[in-house]
Amino acid sequence: MPCIIDPVTGFELGDPHLIPLNGEGMPLPPKSAIDTALSNMILSASGWRTVFAASGNEQDDSPAVRDEHLVLAALMADTFSDYIIEHSGKGSRIVIGIDARPTGTILADVMVRVLLGRGFSVEYLFITAAPEIMAYSRQAQGFVYISASHNPIGHNGVKFGTDDGGVIPGTEAAKLISAFKERCARTDAAYYAATLIALAKPDSVQTVYNNVPLAKQQAVSIYRHFSREVISGSTDEVIQNQLFSQLQKMVEDKPLTIVCDMNGSARTLSIDSSFITECGLGFYAVNNTPRNIVHAIIPEPENLVWCARAMMSLRHGETTSENGKYASLGYMPDCDGDRGNIVFWNDRTQQAEVLKAQEVFALSVLSELAYCSYQNGCDGTKESLKNCRFAVAVNDPTSMRIEAIAEAFSAHVARAEVGEANVVNRARELRNEGYEVRILGEGSNGGNITHPAAVRDPINTIFALIKLLALRDSVQKVGKIQKGLFHIWCSLSGQETLYKDNFTLADVIDTLPKYVTTGVSENRALLHIQNSDHGILKARFQKIFESEWEQKKQELFQKYGIVSYEVIANNGTKETRNVTDFSISSRGGLKILFKDAESKPVAFIWMRGSGTEPVFRILCDVKGADTEEEEALLEWETHMLAAADR
C-alpha cells in the first residue's frame, strides 16, 4: 500500500504497512549505539531533545533518522503510556502532533504505533503549533508533542502533557525521565522497542492517518474559541464579543496590519491569518509555507530583521498588499509556534524596530495588569484596586523591571527556575494562595503565557499590545470617563503627564521602567563550561566571588552605588533567599542581587546551565540606562566563572 499523504500540505504521513525496525534481514541497532544516543540527549522538564538528523549535523533538514533514535522514540512513547495508564486508565485518549521539522514524521509514526499498541485512542494532528495542540488536548487525557522549539532544524524532541493544556511539571517529569532511562538500560532495549512498534495493526495506523484532516480541523476550531477566551479573560461570550467589537471599532478608526515572518513554522497551518483578519485587522505573512525554514529558528533580534524588512517594504509601497501602509506590529514565531517576539513601526523614526525579549514581556505584563484593573473598574487610583490580589509569575532571570511595573498595580511577583513548566506551576501555587494570576512567563525569552493558557502564544502577545492600543479612554453612559489601559498605567505609575490621547506604542515604550539586560542569545551570554557538576562549579565560584567582593566593593559603591548583595537560588518552583552555600542551587538558577545604601535592588548577575542546549547561560540586569555597568558586571561574572571552571 502506498504512503498516505496529508491532503493539506502534500507531505507524507507514513505507510501503515511499513513497520519501522521490523524489516526482514535488517539488524537492530546495537546496545552501544542506543547508549550513545541516550547520552547525547538533554532530558529536562522543558523537553527531551537531541540531534535526530541521521547525519548528526544540527543544521541538516533531512527527514532521515538513525535506528537507535527510533528505539528511543518507541521507549519514550512506552514510558508515557505507563504514566497515562496510572493517571487516567487504559484506553485513554491521547493527541499527538509535530512541529515543522522533517524528522518529526518518522518519530510520530513510531510513537503513534506504540500508543495504539498500548491500547490508547490516538488522534494525530500532524504539523500543529504547540498552543494549538495544548488547547485541543484539554479534551483528552494526554498529549505528545514532537518538537525542539527554537533549536536548529536537525534537533528534535518531545514534550508530554495531560488534560490541563500544559507540559508535565518538573517533579512528574523527573519520574518520567527515570522510567525512560530504565527502559534504555535494558539489554534487549532494541528488541523491546521493535516489539512495541509492531503491536499496532496497520489498519489502525491507517485509520489514524486518514483522520488527520478532521482532527486538525477540530483542533483549529477549538484553538480559535480558546484564544477568544484567553484574550478576553472570560468564558462569557457576551464579554468576549464586547471586547472584540471594541477592537474592531479601533481598527475602523485607525487601521492596523499585522506582519508575520512564519519562517516555515507550525504556525503556517494554524489560526493566525483567519483569526487576525476576523478581528478586522490586516494580516501579511512571509515565508508562509510549512517547512520552508529560510533562516535561524530562534526569534531573537538577529532573526526578527526579516519581519522588520517586510514591514518596511509594506510601508514604503514596495510590496503590494491591501492595508500594507498600516503595517504597525509584527512577530516571528519559533518552529513550534509557541514563542514570538515583536517588531513595531516607530512613527517617530519612521522605521520598523525590533523589541528586545525583556521589553516584549514587560509590555505584555503592563497590558494584562492594566486589563485586569480595567475589568475591575479601576479609575487610575490605588484605592480602586484595594480589593484586588494580582500576581505575576516569572523565571529568575526576568528583568527587575517587572517588579517595578507590578508595584504600580499593587501586584505581587513570584519567581521560579527557568523552564515553562516551573513558571506555570508557580502560577498555580499562587492561585491556590488566592491570587489572580492573569499573566506569567519567561521574560528572558520574551513571549507571555496568559491564563487560562499554560503555554506561550504569539497570538496572545500580539493581542496584549493591541488591547493597549485599542482600549482607550471612553465616556460612560453616566458621563464618567473610563480610563483606557495606557492611561490607567500612567496614573498608577506616577506618569500622568506622559499620557496623551493620540499615543502610539512608542509612547508606551517610553514609560517602561529603564533597565539594561543581557540578551539570552548574545554570544557573551553563552558559556561552554567543562565541569558537569554545577554544584561543585558554584561552590568554587562562591570562594572566588567572596574574595573578589572584598577587593572590589569600594569600587562597586563608587561607580554604581552597590553596597551589599543577597544570594538567591531557584530550583523548580522554590526560591531560596539569603543563601550562604551557592552549591545548593545545583543545576538550578543562581542569582546575586546587588543592593544600594537603602537595601533596594539595583542590579543582578545570574547563571544556570541550559536544560535544552549544551550551554551555560549567564545574564546581567541593571536598573537605569547604564550599558557600561551591565557590560562590566557581566564581564566580572564571566571572569569568575572561568576561574571556577579550571
ChimeraX attribute file (.defattr): number of C-alpha atoms within 10 A of each C-alpha:
attribute: neighborCount
match mode: 1-to-1
recipient: residues
	/A:1	7
	/A:2	9
	/A:3	14
	/A:4	16
	/A:5	15
	/A:6	18
	/A:7	12
	/A:8	9
	/A:9	12
	/A:10	9
	/A:11	16
	/A:12	13
	/A:13	22
	/A:14	21
	/A:15	18
	/A:16	23
	/A:17	14
	/A:18	14
	/A:19	19
	/A:20	20
	/A:21	22
	/A:22	15
	/A:23	10
	/A:24	6
	/A:25	6
	/A:26	8
	/A:27	11
	/A:28	17
	/A:29	18
	/A:30	15
	/A:31	17
	/A:32	11
	/A:33	15
	/A:34	20
	/A:35	16
	/A:36	11
	/A:37	18
	/A:38	20
	/A:39	11
	/A:40	12
	/A:41	18
	/A:42	19
	/A:43	23
	/A:44	18
	/A:45	26
	/A:46	25
	/A:47	25
	/A:48	22
	/A:49	25
	/A:50	24
	/A:51	26
	/A:52	28
	/A:53	24
	/A:54	19
	/A:55	15
	/A:56	14
	/A:57	15
	/A:58	17
	/A:59	15
	/A:60	19
	/A:61	19
	/A:62	16
	/A:63	16
	/A:64	18
	/A:65	21
	/A:66	15
	/A:67	19
	/A:68	25
	/A:69	21
	/A:70	26
	/A:71	27
	/A:72	25
	/A:73	24
	/A:74	27
	/A:75	28
	/A:76	25
	/A:77	26
	/A:78	22
	/A:79	20
	/A:80	21
	/A:81	22
	/A:82	16
	/A:83	18
	/A:84	21
	/A:85	16
	/A:86	10
	/A:87	12
	/A:88	15
	/A:89	14
	/A:90	15
	/A:91	16
	/A:92	17
	/A:93	21
	/A:94	25
	/A:95	27
	/A:96	23
	/A:97	27
	/A:98	30
	/A:99	29
	/A:100	32
	/A:101	30
	/A:102	21
	/A:103	27
	/A:104	27
	/A:105	23
	/A:106	19
	/A:107	26
	/A:108	25
	/A:109	24
	/A:110	27
	/A:111	23
	/A:112	30
	/A:113	27
	/A:114	27
	/A:115	25
	/A:116	23
	/A:117	20
	/A:118	20
	/A:119	17
	/A:120	20
	/A:121	18
	/A:122	23
	/A:123	24
	/A:124	27
	/A:125	27
	/A:126	27
	/A:127	31
	/A:128	28
	/A:129	30
	/A:130	29
	/A:131	27
	/A:132	30
	/A:133	28
	/A:134	31
	/A:135	26
	/A:136	24
	/A:137	26
	/A:138	18
	/A:139	16
	/A:140	20
	/A:141	22
	/A:142	29
	/A:143	30
	/A:144	26
	/A:145	28
	/A:146	32
	/A:147	27
	/A:148	29
	/A:149	30
	/A:150	21
	/A:151	22
	/A:152	20
	/A:153	28
	/A:154	25
	/A:155	24
	/A:156	27
	/A:157	25
	/A:158	23
	/A:159	22
	/A:160	24
	/A:161	23
	/A:162	23
	/A:163	20
	/A:164	18
	/A:165	25
	/A:166	27
	/A:167	28
	/A:168	24
	/A:169	21
	/A:170	20
	/A:171	12
	/A:172	12
	/A:173	22
	/A:174	15
	/A:175	12
	/A:176	22
	/A:177	17
	/A:178	13
	/A:179	18
	/A:180	20
	/A:181	17
	/A:182	13
	/A:183	19
	/A:184	22
	/A:185	13
	/A:186	12
	/A:187	12
	/A:188	13
	/A:189	24
	/A:190	27
	/A:191	17
	/A:192	16
	/A:193	27
	/A:194	22
	/A:195	16
	/A:196	23
	/A:197	31
	/A:198	17
	/A:199	16
	/A:200	21
	/A:201	15
	/A:202	16
	/A:203	11
	/A:204	16
	/A:205	20
	/A:206	17
	/A:207	13
	/A:208	20
	/A:209	24
	/A:210	17
	/A:211	14
	/A:212	20
	/A:213	16
	/A:214	13
	/A:215	19
	/A:216	23
	/A:217	13
	/A:218	14
	/A:219	21
	/A:220	22
	/A:221	16
	/A:222	18
	/A:223	20
	/A:224	18
	/A:225	14
	/A:226	19
	/A:227	24
	/A:228	19
	/A:229	19
	/A:230	20
	/A:231	23
	/A:232	22
	/A:233	20
	/A:234	13
	/A:235	13
	/A:236	10
	/A:237	13
	/A:238	9
	/A:239	14
	/A:240	17
	/A:241	13
	/A:242	12
	/A:243	19
	/A:244	18
	/A:245	13
	/A:246	16
	/A:247	20
	/A:248	18
	/A:249	15
	/A:250	20
	/A:251	18
	/A:252	12
	/A:253	8
	/A:254	11
	/A:255	18
	/A:256	21
	/A:257	24
	/A:258	25
	/A:259	26
	/A:260	30
	/A:261	28
	/A:262	30
	/A:263	30
	/A:264	25
	/A:265	30
	/A:266	28
	/A:267	31
	/A:268	28
	/A:269	21
	/A:270	23
	/A:271	18
	/A:272	19
	/A:273	18
	/A:274	11
	/A:275	17
	/A:276	17
	/A:277	14
	/A:278	12
	/A:279	15
	/A:280	19
	/A:281	21
	/A:282	21
	/A:283	23
	/A:284	21
	/A:285	20
	/A:286	16
	/A:287	19
	/A:288	19
	/A:289	17
	/A:290	21
	/A:291	22
	/A:292	15
	/A:293	19
	/A:294	11
	/A:295	13
	/A:296	18
	/A:297	22
	/A:298	22
	/A:299	25
	/A:300	26
	/A:301	20
	/A:302	12
	/A:303	18
	/A:304	25
	/A:305	18
	/A:306	21
	/A:307	28
	/A:308	27
	/A:309	16
	/A:310	23
	/A:311	32
	/A:312	22
	/A:313	17
	/A:314	23
	/A:315	22
	/A:316	12
	/A:317	12
	/A:318	11
	/A:319	14
	/A:320	12
	/A:321	14
	/A:322	12
	/A:323	17
	/A:324	26
	/A:325	19
	/A:326	18
	/A:327	26
	/A:328	23
	/A:329	25
	/A:330	28
	/A:331	26
	/A:332	31
	/A:333	32
	/A:334	29
	/A:335	35
	/A:336	26
	/A:337	27
	/A:338	23
	/A:339	27
	/A:340	32
	/A:341	30
	/A:342	31
	/A:343	28
	/A:344	22
	/A:345	23
	/A:346	17
	/A:347	13
	/A:348	9
	/A:349	9
	/A:350	10
	/A:351	16
	/A:352	24
	/A:353	22
	/A:354	24
	/A:355	18
	/A:356	21
	/A:357	24
	/A:358	28
	/A:359	25
	/A:360	26
	/A:361	30
	/A:362	27
	/A:363	22
	/A:364	29
	/A:365	27
	/A:366	25
	/A:367	25
	/A:368	25
	/A:369	27
	/A:370	26
	/A:371	25
	/A:372	21
	/A:373	22
	/A:374	19
	/A:375	11
	/A:376	13
	/A:377	13
	/A:378	22
	/A:379	19
	/A:380	25
	/A:381	15
	/A:382	14
	/A:383	9
	/A:384	13
	/A:385	20
	/A:386	11
	/A:387	8
	/A:388	15
	/A:389	15
	/A:390	23
	/A:391	24
	/A:392	25
	/A:393	28
	/A:394	31
	/A:395	27
	/A:396	29
	/A:397	30
	/A:398	26
	/A:399	28
	/A:400	26
	/A:401	23
	/A:402	24
	/A:403	18
	/A:404	17
	/A:405	22
	/A:406	22
	/A:407	14
	/A:408	20
	/A:409	26
	/A:410	18
	/A:411	21
	/A:412	18
	/A:413	20
	/A:414	20
	/A:415	24
	/A:416	30
	/A:417	27
	/A:418	29
	/A:419	24
	/A:420	26
	/A:421	26
	/A:422	30
	/A:423	28
	/A:424	27
	/A:425	21
	/A:426	24
	/A:427	29
	/A:428	15
	/A:429	15
	/A:430	19
	/A:431	16
	/A:432	10
	/A:433	9
	/A:434	11
	/A:435	18
	/A:436	20
	/A:437	25
	/A:438	23
	/A:439	26
	/A:440	31
	/A:441	32
	/A:442	29
	/A:443	26
	/A:444	25
	/A:445	25
	/A:446	27
	/A:447	31
	/A:448	33
	/A:449	29
	/A:450	25
	/A:451	20
	/A:452	19
	/A:453	24
	/A:454	24
	/A:455	25
	/A:456	25
	/A:457	23
	/A:458	25
	/A:459	24
	/A:460	22
	/A:461	28
	/A:462	23
	/A:463	21
	/A:464	23
	/A:465	21
	/A:466	18
	/A:467	25
	/A:468	23
	/A:469	22
	/A:470	21
	/A:471	20
	/A:472	19
	/A:473	15
	/A:474	12
	/A:475	10
	/A:476	9
	/A:477	7
	/A:478	6
	/A:479	8
	/A:480	9
	/A:481	12
	/A:482	19
	/A:483	20
	/A:484	24
	/A:485	26
	/A:486	29
	/A:487	26
	/A:488	28
	/A:489	28
	/A:490	20
	/A:491	19
	/A:492	21
	/A:493	21
	/A:494	11
	/A:495	13
	/A:496	15
	/A:497	8
	/A:498	14
	/A:499	17
	/A:500	12
	/A:501	10
	/A:502	8
	/A:503	14
	/A:504	15
	/A:505	19
	/A:506	14
	/A:507	17
	/A:508	20
	/A:509	15
	/A:510	10
	/A:511	15
	/A:512	19
	/A:513	18
	/A:514	16
	/A:515	20
	/A:516	22
	/A:517	29
	/A:518	23
	/A:519	20
	/A:520	20
	/A:521	16
	/A:522	13
	/A:523	9
	/A:524	16
	/A:525	19
	/A:526	19
	/A:527	17
	/A:528	12
	/A:529	19
	/A:530	12
	/A:531	12
	/A:532	11
	/A:533	12
	/A:534	21
	/A:535	18
	/A:536	17
	/A:537	23
	/A:538	25
	/A:539	18
	/A:540	19
	/A:541	21
	/A:542	19
	/A:543	14
	/A:544	16
	/A:545	20
	/A:546	11
	/A:547	11
	/A:548	13
	/A:549	15
	/A:550	9
	/A:551	11
	/A:552	12
	/A:553	15
	/A:554	14
	/A:555	13
	/A:556	17
	/A:557	15
	/A:558	10
	/A:559	10
	/A:560	17
	/A:561	16
	/A:562	22
	/A:563	19
	/A:564	18
	/A:565	19
	/A:566	16
	/A:567	19
	/A:568	21
	/A:569	26
	/A:570	25
	/A:571	20
	/A:572	23
	/A:573	24
	/A:574	14
	/A:575	17
	/A:576	14
	/A:577	12
	/A:578	12
	/A:579	16
	/A:580	11
	/A:581	14
	/A:582	22
	/A:583	21
	/A:584	20
	/A:585	23
	/A:586	20
	/A:587	21
	/A:588	22
	/A:589	26
	/A:590	28
	/A:591	25
	/A:592	20
	/A:593	21
	/A:594	22
	/A:595	20
	/A:596	16
	/A:597	11
	/A:598	8
	/A:599	13
	/A:600	13
	/A:601	18
	/A:602	20
	/A:603	26
	/A:604	25
	/A:605	23
	/A:606	21
	/A:607	25
	/A:608	24
	/A:609	22
	/A:610	20
	/A:611	20
	/A:612	22
	/A:613	13
	/A:614	15
	/A:615	15
	/A:616	17
	/A:617	22
	/A:618	26
	/A:619	27
	/A:620	29
	/A:621	27
	/A:622	27
	/A:623	20
	/A:624	15
	/A:625	13
	/A:626	13
	/A:627	15
	/A:628	11
	/A:629	20
	/A:630	24
	/A:631	18
	/A:632	12
	/A:633	19
	/A:634	23
	/A:635	15
	/A:636	15
	/A:637	20
	/A:638	19
	/A:639	12
	/A:640	18
	/A:641	22
	/A:642	16
	/A:643	13
	/A:644	20
	/A:645	17
	/A:646	10
